[in-house]
Amino acid sequence: MICGTDEAGRGPIAGPVVAAAVILDPNNPIDGINDSKKLSEKKRLALSEEIKQKALYWAIAQCDAEEIDAINILQASLLSMKRAVEALPVSPSKVLVDGNKLPQLQVPAEAIVGGDALEACIGAASILAKVERDRQMLEWHALYPEYDFAKHKAYPTKAHLSALTEHGPCPIHRKSFGPVARLLATPDK
């Protein structure tokens, strides 16, 4: 009952940080699991469905932009991972966390730098988190098409920063992040 957890969305300047927790079934292995950033979108989508079908348990949780602004992105990342682990219908015997910090959990946990490429359960969590966050960004794109969230998923690309300057921040922009904070500090925006 070893659980892997990871998050997606620390670097973007809008939208939630999303985490997943996954307990894989050792008797039902899944080929191709890796760090979600090393997989194509098509491969992530296929693996996401396979993980949801074959894993013993999985859960997804998040912190929205307001929470990120209130407690900072590191704390929001840890909180979203804690929420994902606690959303599992069972308590894992141990939690493997991608990174060098641990969320506050009621079960033993170990932080593993680069764990999403080293431990299949963490890789599976990274895939579920990334696919869910990307799905949400497509929904936000429909509400705020002027920012082109479907293309850059709210990362601070040149096009996104240009749209941010032209249109000002929308409700899902993270007000504490540099480009947004600087824009909000400008009196004419």
Stockholm file with secondary structure:
# STOCKHOLM 1.0

chainA/1-189         MICGTDEAGRGPIAGPVVAAAVILDPNNPIDGINDSKKLSEKKRLALSEEIKQKALYWAIAQCDAEEIDAINILQASLLSMKRAVEALPVSPSKVLVDGNKLPQLQVPAEAIVGGDALEACIGAASILAKVERDRQMLEWHALYPEYDFAKHKAYPTKAHLSALTEHGPCPIHRKSFGPVARLLATPDK
#=GR chainA/1-189 SS CEEEEEEECSSCSBSCEEEEEEECCTTSCCTTCCCGGGSCHHHHHHHHHHHHHHSSEEEEEEECHHHHHHHCHHHHHHHHHHHHHHHSSSCCSEEEEESSCCCCCSSCEEEETTHHHHCHHHHHHHHHHHHHHHHHHHHHHHHCGGGCHHHHTTCCCHHHHHHHHHHCCCTTBCTTSHHHHHHHHSTTC
#=GC SS_cons         CEEEEEEECSSCSBSCEEEEEEECCTTSCCTTCCCGGGSCHHHHHHHHHHHHHHSSEEEEEEECHHHHHHHCHHHHHHHHHHHHHHHSSSCCSEEEEESSCCCCCSSCEEEETTHHHHCHHHHHHHHHHHHHHHHHHHHHHHHCGGGCHHHHTTCCCHHHHHHHHHHCCCTTBCTTSHHHHHHHHSTTC
//
